[in-house]
């Protein structure tokens, strides 16, 4: 069901593959329109969700991994806070103060734990 979703990933938003799985589903429905949503996208989402629930249900907690996981999440947040395409949109509608606060303190709240000039 997901074969139609394996399009070419846009370098505009996903220029760095370290945070995006090669298994990521990426597609544009220019020709198929809403039919593709019901025939391809929704079944792929349902399969993914079922697999995710199975993995979470069978996972064991690993307290020792928490610090490394938090550092990795902070690197991810810092990377995204620098590149979030919505920042300029928010800035144009709501002002720079709101946009900065929303991106850095809500969407990517851990970004402050990882300095932007560090190599993620």
C-alpha positions, 0 to 999 in steps of 0.5 A: 500500500505504501509504494505510492508514498516512496517519492523523492524527499524534498531537499528544501526541508530534509537536507540532512538525513541524520534525523530522517529515516530512509523509510520515511514516507514522502509523497505528493498527491498531485495527480491522484488527489484524495483517492491516494489518501484513502488508498495509499496514505491511510492504509500506510498510516494504519500499518505504521501505527499498529507496528508502533503500538506493538513496539511500544507495548513490548519495549522495556524501560532502560533508565541508563539510556535516558541521559543519552536519549535526552542529549540526542533529542536536544540535538534534534530540537536544536537542528529543527529550531534553526531550520523550522520553515514555520518560524517566518510564517509565525513571525509575519502573523504574530511578530518575532517575539511570539515566533521565537518563543513558540519555536524555541520554548514549545515546538523545540523546547530542548534546543537550549540544551544543545548550543546551535554552533555545536555539531549535532 
